[in-house]
Amino acid sequence: MSEFDEETKQKVLEQLHKKPWKYPELAKILKMKKKDVVKIVQELIEEGKAAYWSTGSTVLVASKEKVEEMEKLRSE
């Protein structure tokens, strides 16, 4: 069972749909503790709603759909 409510997880997911994020930036924009954002994103990854995306030098997090979109752009 999640320690975060669905509304909070949905707020995080909405931001993940916009672009890939570093955890500190995402926490700042959501006005949440980084530790909590990391836990929520990990839950979303386990649920298949979010994923990690690498620029080659930096690992970011985004929604599953955004990662697929970014990979498609990279392969063109």
Distance bins in CASP14 RR format, pairs under 12 A and 6 or more apart:
PFRMAT RR
TARGET T0000
AUTHOR 0000-0000-0000
RMODE 2
METHOD distances of the structure
MODEL  1
1 43 0 0 0 0 0 1 0 0 0 0 0
2 8 0 0 0 0 1 0 0 0 0 0 0
2 9 1 0 0 1 0 0 0 0 0 0 0
2 12 0 0 0 0 0 1 0 0 0 0 0
2 36 0 0 0 0 0 1 0 0 0 0 0
2 39 0 0 0 0 1 0 0 0 0 0 0
2 40 0 0 0 0 1 0 0 0 0 0 0
2 42 0 0 0 0 0 1 0 0 0 0 0
2 43 1 0 1 0 0 0 0 0 0 0 0
2 44 0 0 0 0 0 1 0 0 0 0 0
2 46 0 0 0 0 1 0 0 0 0 0 0
2 47 0 0 0 0 1 0 0 0 0 0 0
3 9 0 0 0 0 0 1 0 0 0 0 0
3 35 0 0 0 0 0 1 0 0 0 0 0
3 36 0 0 0 0 1 0 0 0 0 0 0
3 39 1 0 0 1 0 0 0 0 0 0 0
3 40 0 0 0 0 1 0 0 0 0 0 0
3 42 0 0 0 0 0 1 0 0 0 0 0
3 43 0 0 0 0 1 0 0 0 0 0 0
4 10 0 0 0 0 0 1 0 0 0 0 0
4 11 0 0 0 0 1 0 0 0 0 0 0
4 12 0 0 0 0 1 0 0 0 0 0 0
4 13 0 0 0 0 0 1 0 0 0 0 0
4 30 0 0 0 0 0 1 0 0 0 0 0
4 32 0 0 0 0 1 0 0 0 0 0 0
4 33 0 0 0 0 0 1 0 0 0 0 0
4 35 0 0 0 0 0 1 0 0 0 0 0
4 36 1 0 0 1 0 0 0 0 0 0 0
4 37 0 0 0 0 1 0 0 0 0 0 0
4 38 0 0 0 0 0 1 0 0 0 0 0
4 39 1 0 0 1 0 0 0 0 0 0 0
4 40 1 0 1 0 0 0 0 0 0 0 0
4 41 0 0 0 0 0 1 0 0 0 0 0
4 42 0 0 0 0 0 1 0 0 0 0 0
4 43 1 0 0 1 0 0 0 0 0 0 0
4 44 0 0 0 0 0 1 0 0 0 0 0
5 11 0 0 0 0 1 0 0 0 0 0 0
5 12 0 0 0 0 0 1 0 0 0 0 0
5 36 0 0 0 0 0 1 0 0 0 0 0
5 40 0 0 0 0 0 1 0 0 0 0 0
5 43 0 0 0 0 0 1 0 0 0 0 0
6 12 0 0 0 0 0 1 0 0 0 0 0
6 13 0 0 0 0 1 0 0 0 0 0 0
6 40 0 0 0 0 0 1 0 0 0 0 0
6 43 0 0 0 0 0 1 0 0 0 0 0
6 44 0 0 0 0 0 1 0 0 0 0 0
6 47 0 0 0 0 0 1 0 0 0 0 0
6 49 0 0 0 0 0 1 0 0 0 0 0
7 13 0 0 0 0 0 1 0 0 0 0 0
7 14 0 0 0 0 0 1 0 0 0 0 0
7 40 0 0 0 0 0 1 0 0 0 0 0
8 14 0 0 0 0 0 1 0 0 0 0 0
8 15 0 0 0 0 0 1 0 0 0 0 0
8 30 0 0 0 0 1 0 0 0 0 0 0
8 31 0 0 0 0 0 1 0 0 0 0 0
8 32 0 0 0 0 1 0 0 0 0 0 0
8 33 0 0 0 0 0 1 0 0 0 0 0
8 36 0 0 0 0 1 0 0 0 0 0 0
8 37 0 0 0 0 1 0 0 0 0 0 0
8 39 0 0 0 0 0 1 0 0 0 0 0
8 40 1 0 0 1 0 0 0 0 0 0 0
8 41 0 0 0 0 0 1 0 0 0 0 0
8 43 0 0 0 0 0 1 0 0 0 0 0
8 44 0 0 0 0 0 1 0 0 0 0 0
9 15 0 0 0 0 0 1 0 0 0 0 0
9 16 0 0 0 0 0 1 0 0 0 0 0
9 30 0 0 0 0 0 1 0 0 0 0 0
9 32 0 0 0 0 0 1 0 0 0 0 0
9 36 0 0 0 0 0 1 0 0 0 0 0
9 37 0 0 0 0 0 1 0 0 0 0 0
9 39 0 0 0 0 0 1 0 0 0 0 0
9 40 1 0 1 0 0 0 0 0 0 0 0
9 41 0 0 0 0 1 0 0 0 0 0 0
9 42 0 0 0 0 0 1 0 0 0 0 0
9 43 1 0 0 1 0 0 0 0 0 0 0
9 44 1 0 0 1 0 0 0 0 0 0 0
9 45 0 0 0 0 0 1 0 0 0 0 0
9 46 0 0 0 0 0 1 0 0 0 0 0
9 47 0 0 0 0 1 0 0 0 0 0 0
9 49 0 0 0 0 1 0 0 0 0 0 0
9 50 0 0 0 0 1 0 0 0 0 0 0
9 63 0 0 0 0 0 1 0 0 0 0 0
10 16 0 0 0 0 0 1 0 0 0 0 0
10 17 0 0 0 0 0 1 0 0 0 0 0
10 30 0 0 0 0 0 1 0 0 0 0 0
10 40 0 0 0 0 0 1 0 0 0 0 0
10 43 0 0 0 0 0 1 0 0 0 0 0
10 44 0 0 0 0 1 0 0 0 0 0 0
10 47 0 0 0 0 0 1 0 0 0 0 0
10 49 0 0 0 0 1 0 0 0 0 0 0
10 63 0 0 0 0 0 1 0 0 0 0 0
11 17 0 0 0 0 0 1 0 0 0 0 0
11 18 0 0 0 0 0 1 0 0 0 0 0
11 26 0 0 0 0 0 1 0 0 0 0 0
11 27 0 0 0 0 0 1 0 0 0 0 0
11 29 0 0 0 0 0 1 0 0 0 0 0
11 30 1 0 0 1 0 0 0 0 0 0 0
11 31 0 0 0 0 0 1 0 0 0 0 0
11 32 0 0 0 0 1 0 0 0 0 0 0
11 36 0 0 0 0 0 1 0 0 0 0 0
11 37 0 0 0 0 0 1 0 0 0 0 0
11 40 0 0 0 0 1 0 0 0 0 0 0
11 41 0 0 0 0 0 1 0 0 0 0 0
11 44 0 0 0 0 0 1 0 0 0 0 0
12 18 0 0 0 0 0 1 0 0 0 0 0
12 21 0 0 0 0 1 0 0 0 0 0 0
12 23 0 0 0 0 0 1 0 0 0 0 0
12 26 1 0 0 1 0 0 0 0 0 0 0
12 27 0 0 0 0 1 0 0 0 0 0 0
12 29 0 0 0 0 0 1 0 0 0 0 0
12 30 1 0 0 1 0 0 0 0 0 0 0
12 31 0 0 0 0 0 1 0 0 0 0 0
12 32 0 0 0 0 1 0 0 0 0 0 0
12 36 0 0 0 0 1 0 0 0 0 0 0
12 37 1 0 0 1 0 0 0 0 0 0 0
12 38 0 0 0 0 0 1 0 0 0 0 0
12 39 0 0 0 0 0 1 0 0 0 0 0
12 40 1 0 1 0 0 0 0 0 0 0 0
12 41 1 0 0 1 0 0 0 0 0 0 0
12 42 0 0 0 0 0 1 0 0 0 0 0
12 43 0 0 0 0 1 0 0 0 0 0 0
12 44 1 0 0 1 0 0 0 0 0 0 0
12 45 0 0 0 0 0 1 0 0 0 0 0
12 47 0 0 0 0 0 1 0 0 0 0 0
12 49 0 0 0 0 1 0 0 0 0 0 0
12 50 0 0 0 0 1 0 0 0 0 0 0
12 61 0 0 0 0 1 0 0 0 0 0 0
12 62 0 0 0 0 0 1 0 0 0 0 0
12 63 0 0 0 0 1 0 0 0 0 0 0
13 21 0 0 0 0 0 1 0 0 0 0 0
13 26 0 0 0 0 0 1 0 0 0 0 0
13 30 0 0 0 0 0 1 0 0 0 0 0
13 37 0 0 0 0 0 1 0 0 0 0 0
13 40 0 0 0 0 1 0 0 0 0 0 0
13 41 0 0 0 0 1 0 0 0 0 0 0
13 43 0 0 0 0 0 1 0 0 0 0 0
13 44 1 0 0 1 0 0 0 0 0 0 0
13 45 0 0 0 0 0 1 0 0 0 0 0
13 47 0 0 0 0 1 0 0 0 0 0 0
13 48 0 0 0 0 0 1 0 0 0 0 0
13 49 1 0 0 1 0 0 0 0 0 0 0
13 50 1 0 0 1 0 0 0 0 0 0 0
13 51 0 0 0 0 0 1 0 0 0 0 0
13 61 0 0 0 0 0 1 0 0 0 0 0
13 62 0 0 0 0 0 1 0 0 0 0 0
13 63 1 0 0 1 0 0 0 0 0 0 0
13 64 0 0 0 0 1 0 0 0 0 0 0
13 65 0 0 0 0 0 1 0 0 0 0 0
13 66 0 0 0 0 0 1 0 0 0 0 0
14 21 0 0 0 0 0 1 0 0 0 0 0
14 26 0 0 0 0 0 1 0 0 0 0 0
14 29 0 0 0 0 0 1 0 0 0 0 0
14 30 0 0 0 0 1 0 0 0 0 0 0
14 40 0 0 0 0 0 1 0 0 0 0 0
14 44 0 0 0 0 0 1 0 0 0 0 0
14 49 0 0 0 0 0 1 0 0 0 0 0
14 50 0 0 0 0 0 1 0 0 0 0 0
14 62 0 0 0 0 0 1 0 0 0 0 0
14 63 0 0 0 0 1 0 0 0 0 0 0
14 66 0 0 0 0 0 1 0 0 0 0 0
15 21 1 0 0 1 0 0 0 0 0 0 0
15 22 0 0 0 0 0 1 0 0 0 0 0
15 23 0 0 0 0 0 1 0 0 0 0 0
15 25 0 0 0 0 1 0 0 0 0 0 0
15 26 1 0 0 1 0 0 0 0 0 0 0
15 27 0 0 0 0 0 1 0 0 0 0 0
15 28 0 0 0 0 0 1 0 0 0 0 0
15 29 1 0 0 1 0 0 0 0 0 0 0
15 30 1 0 0 1 0 0 0 0 0 0 0
15 31 0 0 0 0 0 1 0 0 0 0 0
15 32 0 0 0 0 0 1 0 0 0 0 0
15 37 0 0 0 0 1 0 0 0 0 0 0
15 40 0 0 0 0 0 1 0 0 0 0 0
15 41 0 0 0 0 0 1 0 0 0 0 0
15 44 0 0 0 0 0 1 0 0 0 0 0
15 50 0 0 0 0 0 1 0 0 0 0 0
15 60 0 0 0 0 0 1 0 0 0 0 0
15 61 0 0 0 0 1 0 0 0 0 0 0
15 62 0 0 0 0 1 0 0 0 0 0 0
15 63 0 0 0 0 1 0 0 0 0 0 0
15 66 0 0 0 0 0 1 0 0 0 0 0
16 23 0 0 0 0 0 1 0 0 0 0 0
16 25 0 0 0 0 0 1 0 0 0 0 0
16 26 1 0 0 1 0 0 0 0 0 0 0
16 29 0 0 0 0 0 1 0 0 0 0 0
16 30 0 0 0 0 0 1 0 0 0 0 0
16 37 0 0 0 0 0 1 0 0 0 0 0
16 40 0 0 0 0 1 0 0 0 0 0 0
16 41 1 0 0 1 0 0 0 0 0 0 0
16 44 1 0 0 1 0 0 0 0 0 0 0
16 45 0 0 0 0 0 1 0 0 0 0 0
16 48 0 0 0 0 0 1 0 0 0 0 0
16 49 0 0 0 0 1 0 0 0 0 0 0
16 50 1 0 1 0 0 0 0 0 0 0 0
16 51 0 0 0 0 1 0 0 0 0 0 0
16 52 0 0 0 0 0 1 0 0 0 0 0
16 53 0 0 0 0 0 1 0 0 0 0 0
16 60 0 0 0 0 1 0 0 0 0 0 0
16 61 1 0 0 1 0 0 0 0 0 0 0
16 62 1 0 1 0 0 0 0 0 0 0 0
16 63 1 0 1 0 0 0 0 0 0 0 0
16 64 0 0 0 0 1 0 0 0 0 0 0
16 65 0 0 0 0 1 0 0 0 0 0 0
16 66 1 0 0 1 0 0 0 0 0 0 0
16 67 0 0 0 0 1 0 0 0 0 0 0
16 69 0 0 0 0 0 1 0 0 0 0 0
16 70 0 0 0 0 0 1 0 0 0 0 0
17 44 0 0 0 0 0 1 0 0 0 0 0
17 49 0 0 0 0 1 0 0 0 0 0 0
17 50 0 0 0 0 1 0 0 0 0 0 0
17 61 0 0 0 0 0 1 0 0 0 0 0
17 62 1 0 0 1 0 0 0 0 0 0 0
17 63 1 0 1 0 0 0 0 0 0 0 0
17 64 0 0 0 0 1 0 0 0 0 0 0
17 65 1 0 0 1 0 0 0 0 0 0 0
17 66 1 0 1 0 0 0 0 0 0 0 0
17 67 0 0 0 0 0 1 0 0 0 0 0
17 68 0 0 0 0 0 1 0 0 0 0 0
17 69 0 0 0 0 1 0 0 0 0 0 0
18 25 0 0 0 0 0 1 0 0 0 0 0
18 26 0 0 0 0 0 1 0 0 0 0 0
18 29 0 0 0 0 1 0 0 0 0 0 0
18 30 0 0 0 0 0 1 0 0 0 0 0
18 60 0 0 0 0 0 1 0 0 0 0 0
18 61 0 0 0 0 0 1 0 0 0 0 0
18 62 0 0 0 0 1 0 0 0 0 0 0
18 63 0 0 0 0 1 0 0 0 0 0 0
18 65 0 0 0 0 0 1 0 0 0 0 0
18 66 1 0 0 1 0 0 0 0 0 0 0
18 69 0 0 0 0 0 1 0 0 0 0 0
19 25 0 0 0 0 1 0 0 0 0 0 0
19 26 0 0 0 0 1 0 0 0 0 0 0
19 29 0 0 0 0 0 1 0 0 0 0 0
19 53 0 0 0 0 0 1 0 0 0 0 0
19 55 0 0 0 0 0 1 0 0 0 0 0
19 60 0 0 0 0 1 0 0 0 0 0 0
19 61 0 0 0 0 0 1 0 0 0 0 0
19 62 1 0 0 1 0 0 0 0 0 0 0
19 63 0 0 0 0 1 0 0 0 0 0 0
19 65 0 0 0 0 0 1 0 0 0 0 0
19 66 1 0 0 1 0 0 0 0 0 0 0
19 67 0 0 0 0 0 1 0 0 0 0 0
19 69 0 0 0 0 0 1 0 0 0 0 0
19 70 0 0 0 0 1 0 0 0 0 0 0
20 26 0 0 0 0 1 0 0 0 0 0 0
20 41 0 0 0 0 0 1 0 0 0 0 0
20 50 0 0 0 0 0 1 0 0 0 0 0
20 51 0 0 0 0 1 0 0 0 0 0 0
20 52 0 0 0 0 1 0 0 0 0 0 0
20 53 1 0 1 0 0 0 0 0 0 0 0
20 54 0 0 0 0 1 0 0 0 0 0 0
20 55 1 0 0 1 0 0 0 0 0 0 0
20 56 0 0 0 0 0 1 0 0 0 0 0
20 58 0 0 0 0 1 0 0 0 0 0 0
20 59 0 0 0 0 1 0 0 0 0 0 0
20 60 1 1 0 0 0 0 0 0 0 0 0
20 61 1 0 0 1 0 0 0 0 0 0 0
20 62 1 0 1 0 0 0 0 0 0 0 0
20 63 0 0 0 0 1 0 0 0 0 0 0
20 64 0 0 0 0 0 1 0 0 0 0 0
20 65 0 0 0 0 0 1 0 0 0 0 0
20 66 1 0 0 1 0 0 0 0 0 0 0
20 67 1 0 0 1 0 0 0 0 0 0 0
20 68 0 0 0 0 0 1 0 0 0 0 0
20 69 0 0 0 0 0 1 0 0 0 0 0
20 70 1 0 0 1 0 0 0 0 0 0 0
20 71 0 0 0 0 0 1 0 0 0 0 0
20 73 0 0 0 0 0 1 0 0 0 0 0
20 74 0 0 0 0 0 1 0 0 0 0 0
21 27 0 0 0 0 1 0 0 0 0 0 0
21 28 0 0 0 0 1 0 0 0 0 0 0
21 29 1 0 0 1 0 0 0 0 0 0 0
21 30 0 0 0 0 1 0 0 0 0 0 0
21 34 0 0 0 0 0 1 0 0 0 0 0
21 37 0 0 0 0 1 0 0 0 0 0 0
21 38 0 0 0 0 0 1 0 0 0 0 0
21 41 0 0 0 0 1 0 0 0 0 0 0
21 50 0 0 0 0 0 1 0 0 0 0 0
21 52 0 0 0 0 0 1 0 0 0 0 0
21 53 0 0 0 0 1 0 0 0 0 0 0
21 55 0 0 0 0 0 1 0 0 0 0 0
21 58 0 0 0 0 0 1 0 0 0 0 0
21 59 0 0 0 0 0 1 0 0 0 0 0
21 60 1 0 1 0 0 0 0 0 0 0 0
21 61 1 0 1 0 0 0 0 0 0 0 0
21 62 1 0 0 1 0 0 0 0 0 0 0
21 63 0 0 0 0 0 1 0 0 0 0 0
21 66 0 0 0 0 1 0 0 0 0 0 0
21 67 0 0 0 0 0 1 0 0 0 0 0
22 28 0 0 0 0 1 0 0 0 0 0 0
22 29 0 0 0 0 0 1 0 0 0 0 0
22 34 0 0 0 0 1 0 0 0 0 0 0
22 37 0 0 0 0 0 1 0 0 0 0 0
22 38 0 0 0 0 0 1 0 0 0 0 0
22 41 0 0 0 0 0 1 0 0 0 0 0
22 52 0 0 0 0 0 1 0 0 0 0 0
22 53 0 0 0 0 0 1 0 0 0 0 0
22 54 0 0 0 0 0 1 0 0 0 0 0
22 55 0 0 0 0 0 1 0 0 0 0 0
22 57 0 0 0 0 0 1 0 0 0 0 0
22 58 1 0 0 1 0 0 0 0 0 0 0
22 59 0 0 0 0 1 0 0 0 0 0 0
22 60 1 0 1 0 0 0 0 0 0 0 0
22 61 0 0 0 0 1 0 0 0 0 0 0
22 62 0 0 0 0 0 1 0 0 0 0 0
23 29 0 0 0 0 0 1 0 0 0 0 0
23 30 0 0 0 0 0 1 0 0 0 0 0
23 32 0 0 0 0 0 1 0 0 0 0 0
23 33 0 0 0 0 0 1 0 0 0 0 0
23 34 1 0 1 0 0 0 0 0 0 0 0
23 35 0 0 0 0 1 0 0 0 0 0 0
23 36 0 0 0 0 0 1 0 0 0 0 0
23 37 1 0 1 0 0 0 0 0 0 0 0
23 38 1 0 1 0 0 0 0 0 0 0 0
23 39 0 0 0 0 0 1 0 0 0 0 0
23 40 0 0 0 0 0 1 0 0 0 0 0
23 41 1 0 0 1 0 0 0 0 0 0 0
23 42 0 0 0 0 0 1 0 0 0 0 0
23 50 0 0 0 0 0 1 0 0 0 0 0
23 52 0 0 0 0 0 1 0 0 0 0 0
23 58 0 0 0 0 0 1 0 0 0 0 0
23 59 0 0 0 0 1 0 0 0 0 0 0
23 60 0 0 0 0 1 0 0 0 0 0 0
23 61 1 0 0 1 0 0 0 0 0 0 0
23 62 0 0 0 0 0 1 0 0 0 0 0
24 30 0 0 0 0 0 1 0 0 0 0 0
24 32 0 0 0 0 0 1 0 0 0 0 0
24 33 0 0 0 0 0 1 0 0 0 0 0
24 34 1 0 1 0 0 0 0 0 0 0 0
24 35 0 0 0 0 0 1 0 0 0 0 0
24 37 0 0 0 0 1 0 0 0 0 0 0
24 38 0 0 0 0 0 1 0 0 0 0 0
24 58 0 0 0 0 0 1 0 0 0 0 0
24 60 0 0 0 0 0 1 0 0 0 0 0
24 61 0 0 0 0 0 1 0 0 0 0 0
25 32 0 0 0 0 0 1 0 0 0 0 0
25 34 0 0 0 0 1 0 0 0 0 0 0
25 37 0 0 0 0 1 0 0 0 0 0 0
25 58 0 0 0 0 0 1 0 0 0 0 0
25 60 0 0 0 0 1 0 0 0 0 0 0
25 61 0 0 0 0 0 1 0 0 0 0 0
25 62 0 0 0 0 0 1 0 0 0 0 0
26 32 0 0 0 0 1 0 0 0 0 0 0
26 33 0 0 0 0 0 1 0 0 0 0 0
26 34 0 0 0 0 1 0 0 0 0 0 0
26 36 0 0 0 0 0 1 0 0 0 0 0
26 37 1 0 1 0 0 0 0 0 0 0 0
26 38 0 0 0 0 1 0 0 0 0 0 0
26 40 0 0 0 0 1 0 0 0 0 0 0
26 41 1 0 0 1 0 0 0 0 0 0 0
26 44 0 0 0 0 0 1 0 0 0 0 0
26 50 0 0 0 0 0 1 0 0 0 0 0
26 60 0 0 0 0 1 0 0 0 0 0 0
26 61 1 0 0 1 0 0 0 0 0 0 0
26 62 0 0 0 0 1 0 0 0 0 0 0
26 63 0 0 0 0 0 1 0 0 0 0 0
27 33 1 0 0 1 0 0 0 0 0 0 0
27 34 1 0 1 0 0 0 0 0 0 0 0
27 35 0 0 0 0 1 0 0 0 0 0 0
27 36 1 0 0 1 0 0 0 0 0 0 0
27 37 1 0 1 0 0 0 0 0 0 0 0
27 38 0 0 0 0 1 0 0 0 0 0 0
27 39 0 0 0 0 0 1 0 0 0 0 0
27 40 0 0 0 0 0 1 0 0 0 0 0
27 41 0 0 0 0 0 1 0 0 0 0 0
27 61 0 0 0 0 0 1 0 0 0 0 0
28 34 0 0 0 0 1 0 0 0 0 0 0
28 37 0 0 0 0 1 0 0 0 0 0 0
29 37 0 0 0 0 1 0 0 0 0 0 0
30 36 0 0 0 0 1 0 0 0 0 0 0
30 37 1 0 0 1 0 0 0 0 0 0 0
30 38 0 0 0 0 0 1 0 0 0 0 0
30 40 0 0 0 0 1 0 0 0 0 0 0
30 41 0 0 0 0 0 1 0 0 0 0 0
31 37 0 0 0 0 0 1 0 0 0 0 0
32 38 0 0 0 0 0 1 0 0 0 0 0
32 39 0 0 0 0 0 1 0 0 0 0 0
32 40 0 0 0 0 1 0 0 0 0 0 0
32 41 0 0 0 0 0 1 0 0 0 0 0
33 39 0 0 0 0 1 0 0 0 0 0 0
33 40 0 0 0 0 0 1 0 0 0 0 0
34 40 0 0 0 0 0 1 0 0 0 0 0
34 41 0 0 0 0 0 1 0 0 0 0 0
34 61 0 0 0 0 0 1 0 0 0 0 0
35 41 0 0 0 0 0 1 0 0 0 0 0
35 42 0 0 0 0 0 1 0 0 0 0 0
36 42 0 0 0 0 0 1 0 0 0 0 0
36 43 0 0 0 0 0 1 0 0 0 0 0
37 43 0 0 0 0 0 1 0 0 0 0 0
37 44 0 0 0 0 0 1 0 0 0 0 0
37 50 0 0 0 0 0 1 0 0 0 0 0
37 61 0 0 0 0 1 0 0 0 0 0 0
38 44 0 0 0 0 0 1 0 0 0 0 0
38 45 0 0 0 0 0 1 0 0 0 0 0
38 50 0 0 0 0 0 1 0 0 0 0 0
38 52 0 0 0 0 0 1 0 0 0 0 0
38 61 0 0 0 0 1 0 0 0 0 0 0
39 45 0 0 0 0 0 1 0 0 0 0 0
39 46 0 0 0 0 0 1 0 0 0 0 0
40 46 0 0 0 0 0 1 0 0 0 0 0
40 47 0 0 0 0 0 1 0 0 0 0 0
40 49 0 0 0 0 0 1 0 0 0 0 0
40 50 0 0 0 0 1 0 0 0 0 0 0
40 61 0 0 0 0 0 1 0 0 0 0 0
41 47 0 0 0 0 0 1 0 0 0 0 0
41 48 0 0 0 0 0 1 0 0 0 0 0
41 49 0 0 0 0 1 0 0 0 0 0 0
41 50 1 0 1 0 0 0 0 0 0 0 0
41 51 0 0 0 0 1 0 0 0 0 0 0
41 52 0 0 0 0 1 0 0 0 0 0 0
41 53 0 0 0 0 0 1 0 0 0 0 0
41 59 0 0 0 0 0 1 0 0 0 0 0
41 60 0 0 0 0 0 1 0 0 0 0 0
41 61 1 0 1 0 0 0 0 0 0 0 0
41 62 0 0 0 0 1 0 0 0 0 0 0
41 63 0 0 0 0 0 1 0 0 0 0 0
41 64 0 0 0 0 0 1 0 0 0 0 0
42 48 0 0 0 0 0 1 0 0 0 0 0
42 49 0 0 0 0 0 1 0 0 0 0 0
42 50 0 0 0 0 1 0 0 0 0 0 0
42 51 0 0 0 0 0 1 0 0 0 0 0
42 52 0 0 0 0 0 1 0 0 0 0 0
42 61 0 0 0 0 1 0 0 0 0 0 0
43 49 0 0 0 0 1 0 0 0 0 0 0
43 50 0 0 0 0 1 0 0 0 0 0 0
43 61 0 0 0 0 0 1 0 0 0 0 0
44 50 1 1 0 0 0 0 0 0 0 0 0
44 51 0 0 0 0 1 0 0 0 0 0 0
44 52 0 0 0 0 0 1 0 0 0 0 0
44 61 0 0 0 0 1 0 0 0 0 0 0
44 62 0 0 0 0 0 1 0 0 0 0 0
44 63 0 0 0 0 1 0 0 0 0 0 0
44 64 0 0 0 0 1 0 0 0 0 0 0
44 67 0 0 0 0 0 1 0 0 0 0 0
45 51 1 0 0 1 0 0 0 0 0 0 0
45 52 1 0 0 1 0 0 0 0 0 0 0
45 53 0 0 0 0 0 1 0 0 0 0 0
45 61 1 0 0 1 0 0 0 0 0 0 0
45 62 0 0 0 0 0 1 0 0 0 0 0
45 63 0 0 0 0 0 1 0 0 0 0 0
45 64 0 0 0 0 1 0 0 0 0 0 0
45 67 0 0 0 0 0 1 0 0 0 0 0
46 64 0 0 0 0 0 1 0 0 0 0 0
47 63 0 0 0 0 0 1 0 0 0 0 0
47 64 0 0 0 0 1 0 0 0 0 0 0
48 63 0 0 0 0 1 0 0 0 0 0 0
48 64 1 0 1 0 0 0 0 0 0 0 0
48 65 0 0 0 0 0 1 0 0 0 0 0
48 67 0 0 0 0 0 1 0 0 0 0 0
48 68 0 0 0 0 0 1 0 0 0 0 0
49 61 0 0 0 0 0 1 0 0 0 0 0
49 62 0 0 0 0 0 1 0 0 0 0 0
49 63 1 0 0 1 0 0 0 0 0 0 0
49 64 1 0 1 0 0 0 0 0 0 0 0
49 65 0 0 0 0 1 0 0 0 0 0 0
49 66 0 0 0 0 0 1 0 0 0 0 0
49 67 0 0 0 0 0 1 0 0 0 0 0
50 60 0 0 0 0 0 1 0 0 0 0 0
50 61 1 0 0 1 0 0 0 0 0 0 0
50 62 1 0 0 1 0 0 0 0 0 0 0
50 63 1 0 1 0 0 0 0 0 0 0 0
50 64 1 0 0 1 0 0 0 0 0 0 0
50 65 0 0 0 0 1 0 0 0 0 0 0
50 66 0 0 0 0 1 0 0 0 0 0 0
50 67 0 0 0 0 1 0 0 0 0 0 0
50 68 0 0 0 0 0 1 0 0 0 0 0
51 59 0 0 0 0 0 1 0 0 0 0 0
51 60 0 0 0 0 1 0 0 0 0 0 0
51 61 1 0 0 1 0 0 0 0 0 0 0
51 62 1 0 0 1 0 0 0 0 0 0 0
51 63 1 0 0 1 0 0 0 0 0 0 0
51 64 1 0 1 0 0 0 0 0 0 0 0
51 65 0 0 0 0 1 0 0 0 0 0 0
51 66 0 0 0 0 1 0 0 0 0 0 0
51 67 1 0 1 0 0 0 0 0 0 0 0
51 68 0 0 0 0 1 0 0 0 0 0 0
51 69 0 0 0 0 0 1 0 0 0 0 0
51 70 0 0 0 0 0 1 0 0 0 0 0
51 71 0 0 0 0 1 0 0 0 0 0 0
52 58 0 0 0 0 0 1 0 0 0 0 0
52 59 1 0 1 0 0 0 0 0 0 0 0
52 60 1 0 0 1 0 0 0 0 0 0 0
52 61 1 0 1 0 0 0 0 0 0 0 0
52 62 0 0 0 0 1 0 0 0 0 0 0
52 63 0 0 0 0 0 1 0 0 0 0 0
52 64 0 0 0 0 0 1 0 0 0 0 0
52 66 0 0 0 0 0 1 0 0 0 0 0
52 67 1 0 0 1 0 0 0 0 0 0 0
52 70 0 0 0 0 0 1 0 0 0 0 0
52 71 0 0 0 0 0 1 0 0 0 0 0
53 59 1 0 0 1 0 0 0 0 0 0 0
53 60 1 0 1 0 0 0 0 0 0 0 0
53 61 1 0 0 1 0 0 0 0 0 0 0
53 62 1 0 1 0 0 0 0 0 0 0 0
53 63 0 0 0 0 1 0 0 0 0 0 0
53 64 0 0 0 0 1 0 0 0 0 0 0
53 65 0 0 0 0 0 1 0 0 0 0 0
53 66 1 0 0 1 0 0 0 0 0 0 0
53 67 1 0 1 0 0 0 0 0 0 0 0
53 68 0 0 0 0 1 0 0 0 0 0 0
53 69 0 0 0 0 1 0 0 0 0 0 0
53 70 1 0 1 0 0 0 0 0 0 0 0
53 71 1 0 0 1 0 0 0 0 0 0 0
53 72 0 0 0 0 0 1 0 0 0 0 0
53 73 0 0 0 0 0 1 0 0 0 0 0
53 74 0 0 0 0 1 0 0 0 0 0 0
54 60 1 0 0 1 0 0 0 0 0 0 0
54 61 0 0 0 0 0 1 0 0 0 0 0
54 62 0 0 0 0 0 1 0 0 0 0 0
54 67 0 0 0 0 1 0 0 0 0 0 0
54 70 0 0 0 0 1 0 0 0 0 0 0
54 71 0 0 0 0 0 1 0 0 0 0 0
54 74 0 0 0 0 0 1 0 0 0 0 0
55 62 0 0 0 0 0 1 0 0 0 0 0
55 67 0 0 0 0 0 1 0 0 0 0 0
55 70 0 0 0 0 1 0 0 0 0 0 0
55 71 0 0 0 0 0 1 0 0 0 0 0
55 74 0 0 0 0 1 0 0 0 0 0 0
56 70 0 0 0 0 0 1 0 0 0 0 0
56 74 0 0 0 0 0 1 0 0 0 0 0
59 67 0 0 0 0 0 1 0 0 0 0 0
60 66 0 0 0 0 1 0 0 0 0 0 0
60 67 0 0 0 0 1 0 0 0 0 0 0
60 70 0 0 0 0 1 0 0 0 0 0 0
61 67 0 0 0 0 1 0 0 0 0 0 0
61 70 0 0 0 0 0 1 0 0 0 0 0
62 68 0 0 0 0 1 0 0 0 0 0 0
62 69 0 0 0 0 1 0 0 0 0 0 0
62 70 1 0 0 1 0 0 0 0 0 0 0
62 71 0 0 0 0 0 1 0 0 0 0 0
63 69 0 0 0 0 1 0 0 0 0 0 0
63 70 0 0 0 0 0 1 0 0 0 0 0
64 70 0 0 0 0 0 1 0 0 0 0 0
64 71 0 0 0 0 0 1 0 0 0 0 0
65 71 0 0 0 0 0 1 0 0 0 0 0
65 72 0 0 0 0 0 1 0 0 0 0 0
66 72 0 0 0 0 0 1 0 0 0 0 0
66 73 0 0 0 0 0 1 0 0 0 0 0
67 73 0 0 0 0 0 1 0 0 0 0 0
67 74 0 0 0 0 0 1 0 0 0 0 0
68 74 0 0 0 0 0 1 0 0 0 0 0
68 75 0 0 0 0 0 1 0 0 0 0 0
69 75 0 0 0 0 0 1 0 0 0 0 0
69 76 0 0 0 0 0 1 0 0 0 0 0
70 76 0 0 0 0 0 1 0 0 0 0 0
END
